[in-house]
Amino acid sequence: MTTDRYHRFANSPIGGVATKRLGLPRPAELERHEPGRPVVAGPVLLGEAPGGRLGDALLAVLRSIGAHVVVESEPQGEGARYAGLVYDATGIADSTQLQALHRFFAPVVRSLAPSGRLIVLATPPDQAGVPRAQTAQRAIEGFTRSLGKEVRGGATAQLVQVAVGGEHAMESTLRFLLSARSAYVSGQVVRIQPFEGAPPAPADWDRPLDGDIAVVTGAAKGIGAAIAQTLARDGAHVVCADIPAQGEPLSAVANDIGGTSLQLDITDAAAPQRLAEFVRERHGGLDVMVHNAGITKDKTLANMDAARWDAVLDVNLSAQERINDALRDGALHEGGRIVSVSSVSGIAGNRGQANYATSKAGIIGMVEALAPVLRERGQTINAVAPGFIETDMTAAMPVGTREAGRRMNSLAQGGLPVDVAETIAWFAARASAAVTGNVVRVCGQSLIGA
């Protein structure tokens, strides 16, 4: 439950009237995942630009997730409400053909239901062929990000770039982006890589990590605890790791989810090898490594001593690199997934956080550098970049800073730890094997940064 008092007030009967009269933002009540709920609860309008290449595969995915598909040529009557608007834009090969986006979306965008989902599918520009096609496919990103700032009522908009050869690897991504699991993700670009055949589908989509072994660092509280709980809910046995000083809450989290606790200072020189040996001896290796542990030691650079700089860089970045090196020596199974927690600060920078922003930008660089290397081994690496998330740390901020953080995004509210966890769980699923090298912001489409 959010601690955002303004959010609760704005959604009360009296507050709703007051905010409307004063022209103040009214944060929507976001729909979040609950066990047993359908992926998408309402009709999905499906459209396609002439020459699109995803039609059959896209329709098969929508039917697989139980969506009621309405095709563009047979729209519902006046007053219809859509839970999803999905458009295949891969056929757009020239800037003059971008008009197809306006033609499809302009008449129906107001018909998107509260917490609805708008998804545009395109070709990665560098794979589009001739310069005009590359230009047009890149233009689609600006269109989609803009729609994310226009839709209301907790609705979101995303761009999914599907590489040639990735047509049959879309299901895990579309399930996530169309569902309530992606409540606080908007205005993002996800790239699906070529994949031979189709990634392995789980026996039960409600438990896509069934039988997997996962490690989560910084798991004793906050976002880390939410990640551990979400991965366990999805079927994984979770090794919850944190520093010895957090031993008691760490054990509580592990016991609550039926996992294992591991007291580990990731900056210790022996930590990478100790972690690798632990998962080998106890579990025969691991399938999912989540690098969540992180610290802040904020000061403007002129006032920052070397100790503050070194501590943040070591915990947030260098320790991850050392652990990855140790796991790549056989502890991470074939088809294993690495997910790191970056930050919007690593994209946009932040005053007084030169050390933190450097470390979080470094994580993005690590993902970009390791993705092609790990892909040769059938492994993936991705990152999430949270924005303002409601945690004990943000609750201690000065009220002005806290309120600005909450409101400066398209959803006009802070996210919850579970929002970060749901995004990580999507990256962690075997069915997401064609999703690698991505950095997805969990920020409600923050107005800060790209």
C-alpha positions as CSV (number, residue, x, y, z in Angstrom):
1,M,0.0,0.0,0.0
2,T,1.3,3.4,-0.9
3,T,2.2,6.0,1.8
4,D,1.3,8.8,-0.6
5,R,-1.3,10.8,1.3
6,Y,-2.0,13.1,-1.7
7,H,-2.8,10.0,-3.8
8,R,-5.3,8.8,-1.3
9,F,-6.8,12.2,-0.9
10,A,-7.1,12.8,-4.7
11,N,-8.9,9.5,-5.1
12,S,-11.4,10.2,-2.3
13,P,-14.9,11.6,-3.1
14,I,-14.0,15.1,-1.7
15,G,-10.5,15.1,-3.0
16,G,-11.6,14.1,-6.5
17,V,-13.8,17.2,-6.7
18,A,-11.2,19.5,-5.2
19,T,-8.4,18.4,-7.5
20,K,-10.6,18.7,-10.5
21,R,-11.7,22.3,-9.6
22,L,-8.1,23.3,-8.8
23,G,-6.6,21.7,-11.9
24,L,-4.3,19.5,-9.8
25,P,-3.1,16.1,-10.9
26,R,-5.2,13.1,-9.9
27,P,-3.0,10.0,-9.8
28,A,-4.9,7.0,-11.1
29,E,-5.4,3.9,-9.0
30,L,-3.1,1.5,-10.8
31,E,-4.2,-2.1,-11.4
32,R,-1.5,-4.5,-10.2
33,H,-1.2,-8.2,-10.6
34,E,-3.2,-10.5,-8.5
35,P,-3.0,-14.3,-8.7
36,G,-5.6,-15.8,-11.0
37,R,-6.5,-12.6,-12.9
38,P,-6.4,-12.7,-16.7
39,V,-3.5,-11.2,-18.5
40,V,-5.8,-8.7,-20.2
41,A,-9.4,-8.2,-19.0
42,G,-11.2,-6.8,-22.0
43,P,-11.0,-6.6,-25.8
44,V,-7.7,-5.8,-27.6
45,L,-7.9,-3.9,-30.9
46,L,-5.3,-5.2,-33.3
47,G,-4.0,-3.2,-36.3
48,E,-1.3,-3.5,-38.9
49,A,0.5,-1.2,-41.3
50,P,0.5,-2.6,-44.9
51,G,3.4,-5.0,-45.3
52,G,3.8,-5.8,-41.6
53,R,5.5,-9.1,-40.9
54,L,4.2,-9.9,-37.4
55,G,0.5,-10.5,-38.1
56,D,0.2,-14.2,-37.8
57,A,2.6,-14.6,-34.9
58,L,1.1,-11.6,-33.1
59,L,-2.4,-13.0,-33.4
60,A,-1.3,-16.4,-32.1
61,V,0.2,-14.7,-29.0
62,L,-2.9,-12.7,-28.3
63,R,-5.0,-15.8,-28.6
64,S,-2.6,-17.8,-26.4
65,I,-3.1,-15.3,-23.6
66,G,-6.8,-15.5,-23.9
67,A,-7.4,-12.0,-25.3
68,H,-10.6,-11.1,-27.0
69,V,-9.1,-9.8,-30.3
70,V,-10.9,-7.2,-32.3
71,V,-9.3,-6.6,-35.7
72,E,-8.9,-3.1,-37.2
73,S,-11.3,-3.8,-40.0
74,E,-14.1,-4.8,-37.6
75,P,-13.9,-2.4,-34.7
76,Q,-16.5,-2.4,-31.9
77,G,-19.3,0.1,-32.0
78,E,-19.3,3.7,-30.7
79,G,-18.5,3.9,-27.0
80,A,-16.4,0.7,-27.0
81,R,-13.6,0.5,-24.4
82,Y,-10.4,-1.4,-25.2
83,A,-8.1,-3.0,-22.7
84,G,-5.4,-2.9,-25.3
85,L,-4.4,-1.2,-28.5
86,V,-1.8,-3.3,-30.4
87,Y,-0.3,-2.2,-33.7
88,D,2.2,-3.9,-36.0
89,A,4.2,-1.0,-37.5
90,T,7.0,-3.2,-39.1
91,G,5.6,-2.5,-42.6
92,I,6.3,1.2,-42.4
93,A,9.3,1.8,-44.7
94,D,9.2,5.5,-45.4
95,S,8.4,8.7,-43.5
96,T,5.3,9.3,-45.6
97,Q,3.9,6.0,-44.4
98,L,4.1,7.1,-40.8
99,Q,0.6,8.5,-41.4
100,A,-0.6,4.9,-40.7
101,L,0.1,5.5,-37.0
102,H,-2.2,8.5,-36.9
103,R,-4.8,6.7,-39.0
104,F,-5.1,3.8,-36.5
105,F,-4.6,5.5,-33.2
106,A,-6.2,8.9,-33.5
107,P,-9.8,7.6,-33.6
108,V,-9.4,5.0,-30.8
109,V,-6.8,6.3,-28.3
110,R,-9.6,7.9,-26.2
111,S,-11.2,4.5,-26.1
112,L,-8.4,3.0,-24.1
113,A,-9.8,1.8,-20.8
114,P,-8.3,2.8,-17.4
115,S,-5.0,0.9,-16.8
116,G,-5.2,0.0,-20.5
117,R,-2.2,-1.0,-22.6
118,L,-1.0,0.6,-25.8
119,I,1.8,-1.4,-27.7
120,V,3.5,-0.6,-30.9
121,L,5.6,-3.3,-32.5
122,A,8.4,-2.2,-34.9
123,T,11.7,-3.3,-36.4
124,P,15.0,-2.3,-34.8
125,P,16.0,0.7,-37.0
126,D,19.5,-0.8,-37.6
127,Q,17.8,-3.8,-39.2
128,A,15.3,-1.9,-41.3
129,G,17.5,-1.9,-44.4
130,V,17.6,1.2,-46.5
131,P,18.0,4.7,-44.9
132,R,14.4,5.7,-45.4
133,A,13.1,2.6,-43.6
134,Q,15.6,3.1,-40.8
135,T,14.5,6.7,-40.5
136,A,10.8,5.8,-40.3
137,Q,11.3,3.0,-37.8
138,R,13.3,5.3,-35.5
139,A,10.5,7.9,-35.7
140,I,8.1,5.4,-34.2
141,E,10.0,5.7,-30.9
142,G,9.1,9.4,-30.5
143,F,5.5,8.6,-31.4
144,T,5.2,5.9,-28.7
145,R,6.9,7.9,-26.0
146,S,4.5,10.8,-26.7
147,L,1.4,8.6,-26.4
148,G,2.7,7.4,-23.1
149,K,2.4,11.0,-21.9
150,E,-1.1,11.5,-23.4
151,V,-3.0,8.4,-22.2
152,R,-4.7,8.7,-18.9
153,G,-6.3,6.6,-16.1
154,G,-3.2,4.6,-15.4
155,A,-2.8,3.5,-19.0
156,T,0.7,2.9,-20.5
157,A,2.4,2.9,-23.9
158,Q,5.4,0.8,-25.0
159,L,7.4,0.1,-28.1
160,V,8.6,-3.4,-28.8
161,Q,11.3,-3.7,-31.5
162,V,11.2,-7.3,-32.9
163,A,14.3,-8.3,-34.8
164,V,13.9,-10.4,-37.9
165,G,14.0,-13.9,-36.5
166,G,12.4,-12.9,-33.2
167,E,8.8,-13.2,-34.4
168,H,8.1,-16.3,-32.4
169,A,9.7,-15.0,-29.2
170,M,7.2,-12.3,-28.3
171,E,4.9,-14.1,-25.9
172,S,6.7,-13.5,-22.6
173,T,7.2,-9.8,-23.4
174,L,3.6,-9.2,-24.6
175,R,2.2,-11.1,-21.6
176,F,4.2,-8.8,-19.3
177,L,3.5,-5.5,-21.1
178,L,-0.3,-6.2,-21.6
179,S,-0.8,-7.3,-18.0
180,A,-1.1,-5.6,-14.6
181,R,2.5,-6.7,-13.8
182,S,3.8,-3.8,-15.8
183,A,1.7,-1.2,-13.9
184,Y,4.5,1.3,-13.4
185,V,6.4,0.8,-16.7
186,S,5.6,3.2,-19.5
187,G,7.2,4.9,-22.4
188,Q,9.8,2.1,-22.8
189,V,11.5,0.5,-25.7
190,V,12.1,-3.3,-25.5
191,R,14.1,-5.2,-28.1
192,I,13.5,-8.8,-28.9
193,Q,16.5,-10.5,-30.5
194,P,16.5,-13.2,-33.2
195,F,15.8,-16.6,-31.7
196,E,15.9,-20.1,-33.3
197,G,12.5,-21.6,-32.9
198,A,10.6,-20.3,-29.9
199,P,11.8,-19.9,-26.3
200,P,10.6,-22.6,-23.9
201,A,7.1,-21.8,-22.6
202,P,6.4,-22.7,-19.0
203,A,4.0,-25.4,-18.1
204,D,2.1,-22.8,-16.0
205,W,2.4,-19.1,-17.0
206,D,1.6,-18.2,-13.4
207,R,4.8,-20.0,-12.3
208,P,7.3,-19.3,-15.1
209,L,10.3,-19.8,-12.8
210,D,9.2,-23.2,-11.5
211,G,12.3,-25.2,-10.5
212,D,14.7,-22.4,-11.0
213,I,17.4,-21.4,-8.5
214,A,17.7,-17.6,-8.1
215,V,20.1,-15.4,-6.0
216,V,19.0,-11.9,-4.9
217,T,21.5,-9.6,-3.2
218,G,20.3,-7.0,-0.8
219,A,17.3,-9.1,-0.1
220,A,16.7,-8.3,3.6
221,K,14.3,-5.4,3.0
222,G,12.7,-3.0,0.6
223,I,13.0,-3.7,-3.1
224,G,15.3,-6.7,-2.5
225,A,12.7,-8.4,-0.3
226,A,10.0,-7.7,-2.9
227,I,12.2,-9.2,-5.6
228,A,12.7,-12.4,-3.5
229,Q,9.0,-12.7,-2.7
230,T,8.0,-12.2,-6.4
231,L,10.5,-14.7,-7.7
232,A,9.4,-17.3,-5.1
233,R,5.7,-16.6,-6.0
234,D,6.7,-17.4,-9.6
235,G,8.2,-20.8,-8.6
236,A,11.9,-20.1,-7.9
237,H,13.8,-21.3,-4.9
238,V,15.5,-18.0,-3.8
239,V,18.8,-17.7,-2.1
240,C,18.5,-14.4,-0.2
241,A,21.8,-12.7,0.3
242,D,22.7,-9.6,2.4
243,I,25.4,-8.3,4.7
244,P,25.8,-10.0,8.2
245,A,24.4,-6.9,9.9
246,Q,21.0,-7.7,8.2
247,G,21.0,-11.3,9.3
248,E,17.8,-11.2,11.3
249,P,15.5,-9.6,8.7
250,L,17.3,-11.6,6.0
251,S,16.4,-14.9,7.7
252,A,12.8,-13.6,8.1
253,V,12.5,-13.0,4.3
254,A,14.0,-16.3,3.4
255,N,11.8,-18.2,5.9
256,D,8.7,-16.5,4.7
257,I,9.2,-17.6,1.1
258,G,10.8,-21.0,1.8
259,G,14.1,-19.9,0.5
260,T,17.7,-19.9,1.8
261,S,19.5,-17.1,3.5
262,L,23.2,-16.3,2.9
263,Q,25.0,-13.7,4.9
264,L,27.5,-12.2,2.4
265,D,29.4,-8.9,2.1
266,I,29.6,-8.7,-1.7
267,T,32.6,-6.4,-1.5
268,D,34.7,-9.0,0.3
269,A,37.5,-10.3,-1.9
270,A,36.3,-13.9,-1.3
271,A,32.6,-13.2,-1.9
272,P,32.3,-14.1,-5.6
273,Q,34.0,-17.5,-5.1
274,R,32.0,-18.1,-2.0
275,L,28.8,-17.4,-3.7
276,A,29.6,-19.6,-6.7
277,E,30.6,-22.5,-4.4
278,F,27.5,-22.1,-2.3
279,V,25.1,-22.4,-5.2
280,R,27.1,-25.3,-6.7
281,E,27.2,-27.3,-3.5
282,R,23.6,-26.6,-2.3
283,H,21.8,-26.4,-5.7
284,G,24.1,-27.6,-8.4
285,G,24.4,-24.0,-9.8
286,L,21.9,-21.2,-10.4
287,D,19.5,-20.0,-13.1
288,V,18.9,-16.4,-12.1
289,M,21.3,-13.8,-10.6
290,V,19.7,-10.6,-9.4
291,H,22.2,-7.8,-8.5
292,N,20.0,-5.6,-6.3
293,A,22.4,-4.6,-3.5
294,G,23.3,-1.0,-3.6
295,I,24.1,2.0,-1.4
296,T,24.1,5.8,-1.6
297,K,26.6,8.2,0.0
298,D,25.5,11.6,-1.4
299,K,27.6,14.7,-1.6
300,T,28.4,17.2,-4.3
301,L,31.6,16.2,-5.9
302,A,33.6,19.1,-4.3
303,N,32.6,17.9,-0.9
304,M,32.9,14.1,-1.6
305,D,35.8,12.3,0.0
306,A,37.5,9.3,-1.7
307,A,35.9,6.9,0.8
308,R,32.4,7.8,-0.2
309,W,33.3,7.5,-3.9
310,D,35.0,4.2,-3.5
311,A,32.3,2.6,-1.3
312,V,29.5,3.4,-3.7
313,L,31.4,2.3,-6.8
314,D,32.5,-1.0,-5.2
315,V,29.1,-2.0,-3.9
316,N,27.0,-0.9,-6.8
317,L,29.2,-1.8,-9.8
318,S,32.6,-3.5,-9.2
319,A,31.2,-6.2,-6.9
320,Q,28.7,-7.1,-9.6
321,E,31.5,-7.5,-12.2
322,R,33.5,-9.7,-9.9
323,I,30.5,-11.9,-9.1
324,N,29.6,-12.2,-12.8
325,D,33.1,-13.3,-13.6
326,A,32.9,-16.0,-10.9
327,L,29.5,-17.2,-12.1
328,R,30.5,-17.4,-15.7
329,D,33.0,-20.1,-14.7
330,G,30.2,-22.7,-14.7
331,A,28.0,-21.8,-11.8
332,L,25.4,-20.0,-13.9
333,H,23.5,-22.6,-15.9
334,E,23.2,-22.7,-19.6
335,G,20.2,-20.4,-20.4
336,G,20.9,-18.5,-17.1
337,R,19.7,-15.0,-16.7
338,I,21.4,-12.0,-15.0
339,V,19.4,-9.0,-14.0
340,S,20.9,-5.8,-12.5
341,V,19.3,-2.9,-10.8
342,S,20.4,0.4,-12.3
343,S,18.6,3.7,-11.8
344,V,17.1,6.7,-13.6
345,S,20.0,8.6,-12.0
346,G,22.4,6.5,-14.2
347,I,20.6,7.8,-17.3
348,A,19.9,11.4,-16.4
349,G,22.4,12.1,-13.6
350,N,21.5,13.7,-10.3
351,R,23.0,16.6,-8.3
352,G,24.9,15.3,-5.3
353,Q,25.0,11.8,-6.7
354,A,28.0,11.7,-9.0
355,N,29.3,8.5,-7.4
356,Y,25.8,6.8,-7.5
357,A,25.0,7.9,-11.0
358,T,28.4,6.8,-12.2
359,S,27.9,3.3,-10.7
360,K,24.4,3.0,-12.2
361,A,25.4,4.2,-15.6
362,G,28.2,1.6,-15.4
363,I,25.6,-1.1,-14.9
364,I,24.0,0.0,-18.2
365,G,27.4,-0.3,-19.8
366,M,28.0,-3.7,-18.3
367,V,24.7,-4.9,-19.7
368,E,25.5,-3.6,-23.2
369,A,29.0,-5.1,-23.1
370,L,28.1,-8.6,-21.7
371,A,24.9,-9.2,-23.7
372,P,26.6,-10.4,-26.9
373,V,29.1,-12.4,-24.9
374,L,26.5,-14.2,-22.8
375,R,24.2,-14.7,-25.7
376,E,26.8,-17.0,-27.3
377,R,26.3,-19.2,-24.2
378,G,22.5,-19.0,-24.3
379,Q,22.5,-16.6,-21.4
380,T,20.9,-13.2,-21.0
381,I,21.6,-10.0,-19.1
382,N,19.3,-7.1,-18.6
383,A,18.7,-4.2,-16.2
384,V,15.9,-2.3,-14.6
385,A,16.3,1.4,-13.9
386,P,13.8,2.4,-11.1
387,G,12.7,6.0,-10.7
388,F,10.9,7.2,-7.6
389,I,9.9,4.0,-5.6
390,E,8.1,4.2,-2.3
391,T,10.6,2.8,0.2
392,D,11.9,3.7,3.7
393,M,14.6,5.7,2.0
394,T,12.3,7.9,-0.1
395,A,9.9,8.2,2.9
396,A,12.8,10.0,4.8
397,M,13.3,12.6,2.0
398,P,12.3,16.2,2.6
399,V,8.6,16.6,1.8
400,G,9.2,18.9,-1.2
401,T,11.8,16.6,-2.8
402,R,9.5,13.6,-2.1
403,E,6.5,15.2,-3.7
404,A,8.4,16.3,-6.8
405,G,9.7,12.8,-7.2
406,R,6.3,11.3,-7.0
407,R,4.6,13.7,-9.4
408,M,7.3,14.2,-12.1
409,N,6.2,11.2,-14.3
410,S,3.3,10.4,-16.6
411,L,1.5,8.4,-13.9
412,A,1.9,11.3,-11.3
413,Q,2.8,8.9,-8.5
414,G,5.6,6.9,-7.0
415,G,6.0,3.2,-7.8
416,L,6.1,0.3,-5.3
417,P,8.9,-2.2,-4.8
418,V,6.7,-4.9,-6.4
419,D,6.8,-2.9,-9.6
420,V,10.5,-3.3,-9.8
421,A,10.2,-7.0,-8.8
422,E,7.6,-7.8,-11.5
423,T,9.9,-6.4,-14.2
424,I,12.8,-8.4,-12.9
425,A,10.6,-11.5,-12.8
426,W,9.8,-11.0,-16.5
427,F,13.5,-10.7,-17.4
428,A,14.2,-13.8,-15.2
429,A,11.8,-16.1,-17.0
430,R,13.2,-18.7,-19.4
431,A,10.5,-17.7,-21.8
432,S,12.3,-14.3,-22.1
433,A,15.3,-15.9,-23.6
434,A,15.2,-13.6,-26.6
435,V,15.2,-10.5,-24.4
436,T,18.8,-9.5,-23.7
437,G,20.8,-6.3,-23.5
438,N,17.8,-4.2,-22.5
439,V,17.5,-1.5,-19.8
440,V,13.9,-0.9,-18.9
441,R,13.0,2.1,-16.6
442,V,10.4,1.4,-13.9
443,C,9.5,5.0,-13.3
444,G,6.0,5.7,-14.6
445,Q,7.7,7.4,-17.6
446,S,9.7,9.9,-15.6
447,L,9.9,13.4,-17.1
448,I,13.7,13.2,-16.2
449,G,16.1,11.4,-18.5
450,A,15.6,9.7,-21.8
